């Protein structure tokens, strides 16, 4: 039977048999591109869209705990490996460690991080444009791709309020270095 098929018919049969494979290959390429894009975002410190909602909820949970008592920040004091993970160079890690010890030693306790009436929480970051300018000036001290977050307590309907920054997430664990850019001041 195969010998009876003319050359054009054989080509058409091959194309027909390959059509499902071509669709499958296109689907796999699309899936691969989507997966690659998600991995690239994660590697750059940028959350995937679905993960961004989870990150925001986690940051709001931290902000709520600090609203109760700023002394709760000790729950998010960074460990040495966490500091190393966000530091560009060894010297940067040393500066951050010294800054963390000083900051947590002088941490106010028994008071809210928010002012009375500031019941709204807005998450800021990882876009550096949303964070204090010190981060843009000192970004070379942080490992490339490090995502920095913060949050703002505001009164309903207002845009200004108490702002906190220096939230980092490494290996699924959050830690807080308030105004971390100050560790590298002049």
Backbone torsions as a table, in degrees:
resi	resn	phi	psi	omega
1	UNK	NA	-39.8	-179.3
2	UNK	-61.8	-37.4	-178.9
3	UNK	-65.9	-25.8	-178.2
4	UNK	-76.2	-19.2	-179.2
5	UNK	-73.0	135.4	176.2
6	UNK	-77.0	166.3	-179.9
7	UNK	-55.7	-50.4	179.6
8	UNK	-60.8	-36.5	-179.9
9	UNK	-66.5	-40.4	179.2
10	UNK	-62.7	-41.2	177.8
11	UNK	-61.9	-42.7	-179.6
12	UNK	-64.8	-42.4	179.0
13	UNK	-61.6	-40.8	179.4
14	UNK	-65.6	-41.0	178.5
15	UNK	-64.6	-41.8	-179.3
16	UNK	-63.5	-43.0	-179.8
17	UNK	-67.1	-31.5	-178.4
18	UNK	-82.9	-17.1	-175.8
19	UNK	-56.1	-49.2	178.2
20	UNK	-60.6	-35.5	178.7
21	UNK	-66.2	-39.3	179.6
22	UNK	-63.1	-42.6	177.7
23	UNK	-62.7	-43.8	179.1
24	UNK	-62.2	-42.1	179.1
25	UNK	-64.0	-40.9	177.9
26	UNK	-63.3	-42.2	179.0
27	UNK	-62.8	-42.5	179.2
28	UNK	-65.0	-41.0	177.5
29	UNK	-61.7	-42.9	179.4
30	UNK	-62.8	-45.0	178.2
31	UNK	-62.7	-41.3	179.9
32	UNK	-64.4	-41.7	179.4
33	UNK	-64.8	-43.2	178.4
34	UNK	-61.8	-45.6	179.5
35	UNK	-63.5	-42.6	179.2
36	UNK	-62.3	-42.8	179.9
37	UNK	-62.4	-41.8	178.3
38	UNK	-63.8	-43.9	178.2
39	UNK	-63.4	-38.8	178.8
40	UNK	-63.8	-41.6	177.7
41	UNK	-62.9	-44.5	-179.8
42	UNK	-65.2	-40.5	179.2
43	UNK	-65.0	-31.1	179.5
44	UNK	-84.1	3.1	179.8
45	UNK	84.7	6.4	-179.3
46	UNK	-98.6	129.2	-179.3
47	UNK	-75.0	153.6	172.2
48	UNK	-68.3	160.6	-178.2
49	UNK	-54.4	-42.1	179.8
50	UNK	-67.9	-39.6	-179.2
51	UNK	-69.5	-27.3	-179.4
52	UNK	-60.5	-38.8	177.8
53	UNK	-64.3	-40.8	178.0
54	UNK	-65.0	-43.0	178.7
55	UNK	-60.1	-44.4	-179.7
56	UNK	-61.7	-43.0	178.3
57	UNK	-62.7	-39.6	179.1
58	UNK	-66.7	-40.2	178.6
59	UNK	-65.9	-40.8	178.3
60	UNK	-63.2	-37.6	177.1
61	UNK	-61.8	-41.9	177.0
62	UNK	-64.4	-44.7	-179.9
63	UNK	-61.0	-38.4	178.0
64	UNK	-63.0	-42.6	179.5
65	UNK	-63.9	-37.7	179.1
66	UNK	-74.0	-28.2	176.1
67	UNK	-64.9	-37.4	177.3
68	UNK	-63.0	-47.5	-178.6
69	UNK	-163.3	119.6	-179.1
70	UNK	-61.3	-22.9	176.3
71	UNK	-62.2	-19.1	176.4
72	UNK	-63.5	-12.4	-179.4
73	UNK	-58.4	-24.4	179.6
74	UNK	-59.1	-22.3	177.1
75	UNK	-65.5	-21.0	-177.9
76	UNK	-117.6	25.0	175.4
77	UNK	-69.0	130.7	-176.0
78	UNK	-72.6	150.0	173.5
79	UNK	-90.1	166.9	177.5
80	UNK	-58.4	-44.8	177.7
81	UNK	-61.6	-34.9	177.3
82	UNK	-66.7	-42.4	177.7
83	UNK	-62.6	-43.5	178.5
84	UNK	-60.4	-36.1	-176.6
85	UNK	-66.6	-26.5	-178.6
86	UNK	-103.0	-7.5	-176.4
87	UNK	-88.7	137.3	-179.7
88	UNK	-72.8	-43.3	-178.1
89	UNK	-130.9	165.7	179.6
90	UNK	-57.8	-42.8	-179.5
91	UNK	-62.2	-36.8	177.7
92	UNK	-63.4	-40.9	178.1
93	UNK	-63.9	-39.6	178.9
94	UNK	-63.6	-43.8	178.4
95	UNK	-63.1	-42.8	178.9
96	UNK	-63.5	-42.9	179.3
97	UNK	-59.3	-45.8	179.5
98	UNK	-63.3	-41.7	179.9
99	UNK	-65.0	-41.6	179.4
100	UNK	-62.1	-45.2	-179.7
101	UNK	-61.0	-44.8	178.4
102	UNK	-64.0	-44.8	-178.1
103	UNK	-63.4	-47.5	-177.0
104	UNK	-74.2	-24.5	175.5
105	UNK	-67.6	-33.8	-177.0
106	UNK	-103.2	19.5	-177.3
107	UNK	-67.5	125.7	177.9
108	UNK	-70.9	136.8	178.0
109	UNK	-123.2	159.2	177.9
110	UNK	78.4	12.6	177.8
111	UNK	-138.4	152.7	-179.6
112	UNK	-74.0	147.6	174.4
113	UNK	-76.7	-19.0	-179.8
114	UNK	-103.5	155.2	173.7
115	UNK	-83.8	158.5	178.0
116	UNK	-55.5	138.3	179.4
117	UNK	88.9	-12.6	179.2
118	UNK	-86.5	87.1	-175.1
119	UNK	-100.9	-10.4	-179.5
120	UNK	-95.9	145.9	177.1
121	UNK	-125.5	127.3	176.5
122	UNK	-117.7	129.0	178.5
123	UNK	-84.3	137.3	177.1
124	UNK	-122.7	154.8	-179.0
125	UNK	94.7	173.2	0.7
126	UNK	-81.7	2.7	177.3
127	UNK	-63.7	121.1	-177.9
128	UNK	-59.6	-26.6	178.6
129	UNK	-63.8	-20.7	179.0
130	UNK	-88.7	-12.4	-175.4
131	UNK	-101.6	164.9	177.6
132	UNK	-56.2	149.2	-177.3
133	UNK	-58.8	-22.5	178.5
134	UNK	-59.3	-31.6	178.5
135	UNK	-67.7	-40.4	177.7
136	UNK	-65.0	-37.7	-179.1
137	UNK	-71.1	-31.1	-173.8
138	UNK	-111.2	13.3	-173.4
139	UNK	-60.1	-26.9	-179.7
140	UNK	-66.6	-13.5	178.1
141	UNK	-84.6	-13.1	178.9
142	UNK	-99.2	147.5	178.1
143	UNK	-59.7	136.8	178.5
144	UNK	-54.7	136.7	-179.9
145	UNK	89.7	-2.3	179.1
146	UNK	-67.4	125.4	177.8
147	UNK	-92.9	130.7	-178.7
148	UNK	-118.5	130.9	-178.2
149	UNK	-123.1	169.7	174.6
150	UNK	-162.5	-171.2	178.3
151	UNK	-156.0	163.7	-178.3
152	UNK	-133.9	131.8	171.5
153	UNK	-92.5	130.1	177.5
154	UNK	-137.0	161.0	170.3
155	UNK	-77.2	150.9	179.7
156	UNK	-53.9	132.5	177.8
157	UNK	83.0	-0.7	180.0
158	UNK	-111.2	155.0	-179.4
159	UNK	-102.2	-17.4	-177.8
160	UNK	-106.0	151.4	179.6
161	UNK	178.4	-161.8	178.8
162	UNK	-77.1	125.0	-177.1
163	UNK	-116.3	136.3	178.1
164	UNK	-127.6	139.5	-179.8
165	UNK	-138.6	174.1	179.6
166	UNK	97.9	27.2	173.8
167	UNK	-91.2	129.7	-179.2
168	UNK	-128.7	155.4	178.4
169	UNK	-133.6	120.4	179.1
170	UNK	-128.9	129.2	179.8
171	UNK	51.5	39.7	176.6
172	UNK	78.7	4.1	-179.3
173	UNK	-114.6	131.9	178.2
174	UNK	-85.1	148.6	168.6
175	UNK	-147.3	157.8	-173.0
176	UNK	-123.2	125.9	171.1
177	UNK	-127.0	89.3	-176.5
178	UNK	-55.1	130.6	178.9
179	UNK	50.5	49.4	-174.6
180	UNK	-54.7	-29.8	-179.0
181	UNK	-60.8	-24.1	-179.7
182	UNK	-67.1	-18.2	178.0
183	UNK	-62.1	-22.5	-175.1
184	UNK	-109.1	16.3	-179.6
185	UNK	-59.4	166.0	-175.5
186	UNK	-65.9	NA	NA
